[in-house]
């Protein structure tokens, strides 16, 4: 396929930025639009696994990520009260990679957005796709600001509640609530905390991940029957109650909660779009195609990998449609593994499965994800 594909990426999250950067490595400069005029990022921290670090290395982002992140070669497993069950080693996937760790979400966004602009991506904010039509030779796009453009390839990377998915597949399933919610708190990192820790309660799991030299984020997955709305005012009180039985560093975070705490809550939802993920020259990547819960810490990693694989397959194919087909075939099993295993782990937490059983399911998936993409 000719290398100069005029490409539009819809969505400036991790997957959209990874796509722009990956295409630029092949000499393809893309247009990127994002509906948020501020191009801001929500959330506290993000866990970066070995496969995600491998993908960052392929995008030539590993040095910048490593400078800002916090890494470790182990994770501690604890009872709810804070008693150590076991420590598991986390060997790196390769000698030139860190093992795993965490990074502040805004910091990662700044690293990736700076690189996206540096590779001459035409970034337009506060605008997205209103409609599109396509023929054998290209896609005509009308944007929400009234402008238009014609492209060889259109990539929908606009998240779990993707408007592009609705335009492309009006009858596609939407993400479904899994019965759990996830609470996250950004907190000061104790000087002695040198690795991530997981605490297993009867029907919920909490943990901490260092994500910089002086910050960590705490997370807690808990059953949320009926999927209630959680407002900012009652959120802190609810979280205190949810964390009431936890000891260790979780208790420290709980006791420090107050009106100024940086916390967020979101219901956990998941969706795996059946193939095909594309029609003609327009297709979907990342959460738009395979939205997952955080139980394998792989949602963002999958999106980064998607950008790399899409660039490779488009350049190897003899048509855009063939490139989309090859992309979906290559990504299907890995995406299915992450979505289905993550949902299963969440249900095991709700069902109070023994922590050893949860760890075994988690370990099988982690081994599979270590395989080359």
Protein Blocks (a to p, Z undefined) as FASTA:
>chain_A
ZZbdcdddedjbfklmmmmmmmmmnopacddddfblnlpaedjbdcddfklmmmmmmnop
mmmmmmmmccdfbdcdddfkopafbdcddddfbfkbcfbdcddfklmmmmmmmmmmmnop
acdehiacfbdcddfkbccdddfkopacddfbdcdfebjklfklmmmmmmbccdddehia
cddddddddfklgbdcddddfkbccddddfbfkbccdddddddehiiacdfklmmmmmmm
mmmmpgcjllmmmmmgcfklccdddddddddddddfbehjbccehjllmccdfklopmmm
mmmmmmmmmmmmmmmpmbfklmmmmmmmmmmmmmmmmmmmmmmmmmmmmnopafklmmmm
mmmmmmmmmpcZZ
